[in-house]
Amino acid sequence: GTSPSPPRLSLGELEASCPLLLGCVYEALRLFPTVPTTPHIAPRGAQLHGLPIPEGCPVSPNKVALGLDPNLFSHPYAFDPERYARGEHGPHGAALATFGAGPRICVGLRLAETELCALLALLLRRFEIEPAGPAPREWCAVTNSPRQSGLSLRLVPREWGKG
C-alpha cells in the first residue's frame, strides 16, 4: 500500500517556518550569487563612502567579494542560515542587493520568496535529499552555476506514519 501523506501546513505555519528556509536561501545566494555583479552607470552626484563618483562612470559591485567581507558578515565562509533571522542580510537580502535595490529592485521579490519557501517546505517535508554524484565544480561567468559538472541529487520519499 501507499504510506499516508505528510501533514498539510496552513499559510500561517508556512510563514512561521520561512525565516530559517529563507535564511538558507539567502546564505546560498550570499556564498554563491547567481548574478555576481550588476553593472550600472553612475548618475550625477553619486558617492561611495563620501567620495564622488564622476557622472557616467561604470560602477559594478562585486557581490562575491561583498558576501565574503568579514566587515559585513562575521565568519563569512561559514554557512549560517540564522544570519537572516539576526538581520545580517538586511530585509530581503538588502545587504547584497540579491534581488536588486532602489528603483530597479525585482518586482517579483516577494513572490520569489514565497514560492521558494513553499517549494522548499514541500520538498523537505516529503523527501530526504541525498547527493547522487560527485560534488560540482564551480564555474563563474556572467552567472555562477555548476555548469560543467552539474549537481546531481536524489529525492528519497519520506515514509509517514511508521515508527
C-alpha positions in Angstrom: 0.0 0.0 0.0 0.9 3.6 0.0 2.1 5.5 3.0 0.0 8.4 4.4 0.7 11.9 3.2 2.6 14.3 5.4 0.6 16.7 7.4 -0.5 19.8 5.5 0.7 23.2 6.5 -1.5 26.2 6.8 -0.3 29.5 5.3 0.4 30.8 8.8 2.5 27.7 9.7 4.4 28.1 6.4 5.1 31.8 7.1 6.3 30.9 10.6 8.7 28.4 9.1 10.1 30.7 6.5 12.8 32.6 8.4 15.1 29.5 8.5 14.2 28.5 5.0 14.8 32.0 3.7 17.9 32.1 5.7 19.1 29.0 3.8 18.2 30.7 0.5 19.9 34.0 1.3 23.0 32.2 2.7 23.3 30.2 -0.5 22.9 33.4 -2.6 25.5 35.2 -0.4 28.1 32.5 -0.9 27.2 31.7 -4.5 25.4 34.7 -6.0 23.5 33.8 -9.2 24.4 37.2 -10.6 27.8 38.1 -9.1 28.0 41.6 -10.5 25.4 44.1 -11.6 26.9 46.9 -13.8 25.4 50.4 -13.6 26.4 53.9 -14.8 26.9 56.4 -12.0 24.3 59.2 -12.1 25.1 62.8 -11.3 26.0 63.3 -7.6 26.8 59.7 -6.9 29.1 59.0 -4.0 30.7 55.9 -2.4 31.8 56.3 1.2 31.6 60.0 0.8 33.9 60.1 -2.3 32.3 61.5 -5.5 31.9 59.2 -8.5 32.0 61.0 -11.9 28.7 61.0 -13.7 28.7 58.3 -16.4 31.4 56.2 -14.8 30.8 52.5 -14.9 30.1 51.0 -11.4 29.8 47.3 -10.8 29.5 46.0 -7.2 31.2 42.6 -6.8 28.6 40.5 -4.8 31.1 37.6 -4.3 33.5 39.9 -2.5 30.7 41.6 -0.6 29.3 38.3 0.6 32.7 37.2 1.9 33.6 40.5 3.5 34.3 40.0 7.3 33.3 43.6 7.9 29.7 42.8 6.7 29.4 39.1 7.8 31.1 37.5 10.8 32.7 34.2 9.8 32.0 34.9 6.1 32.9 31.4 4.8 30.5 29.7 7.2 27.1 28.7 6.0 24.9 30.2 8.8 21.2 30.4 7.9 20.4 32.1 11.2 22.2 35.3 9.9 18.9 36.1 8.2 16.9 36.0 11.4 19.6 38.1 13.1 19.2 40.7 10.4 22.7 40.5 8.9 21.3 40.2 5.4 19.0 43.2 5.9 15.4 43.0 4.8 15.0 40.6 1.8 18.8 40.3 1.3 19.3 44.1 1.0 22.9 43.9 2.3 23.9 42.3 -1.0 21.1 43.6 -3.2 20.3 40.0 -4.0 17.2 41.0 -5.8 18.4 44.4 -6.8 17.7 47.7 -4.9 16.0 51.0 -5.3 14.0 51.7 -8.4 15.5 48.6 -10.1 14.5 46.1 -7.4 13.0 42.9 -8.7 9.2 43.4 -8.8 8.8 39.7 -8.2 10.9 39.7 -4.9 8.1 38.8 -2.5 6.6 36.3 -5.0 10.0 34.6 -5.4 10.5 34.4 -1.6 7.0 32.9 -1.1 7.5 30.4 -3.9 11.0 29.4 -2.7 9.7 29.0 0.8 6.7 26.9 -0.3 8.7 24.7 -2.6 11.5 24.1 -0.1 9.0 23.4 2.7 7.2 20.9 0.4 10.4 19.2 -0.7 11.8 18.9 2.7 8.6 17.6 4.2 8.2 14.9 1.5 11.7 13.9 0.7 15.2 13.2 2.1 17.7 14.9 -0.3 20.9 13.0 -0.9 23.9 13.6 -3.2 23.7 11.3 -6.3 27.0 12.1 -7.9 30.3 13.9 -7.4 30.4 17.4 -5.9 30.1 20.0 -8.7 32.9 22.2 -9.8 32.2 25.9 -9.6 32.0 27.9 -12.8 32.0 31.7 -12.7 30.9 33.6 -15.8 28.0 36.1 -16.1 26.2 33.9 -13.6 27.6 31.3 -11.1 26.4 27.8 -11.7 27.6 24.2 -11.6 27.5 24.1 -15.4 30.5 21.9 -16.3 29.8 19.0 -13.9 26.1 19.5 -12.9 24.7 18.9 -9.5 23.0 15.5 -9.1 20.6 15.0 -6.2 18.4 12.1 -5.3 15.0 12.7 -3.7 14.0 9.8 -1.4 10.4 9.8 -0.4 9.9 10.1 3.4 7.7 7.4 5.0 5.0 8.9 7.1 3.1 7.1 9.8 5.8 4.5 10.5 7.8 4.1 13.6 
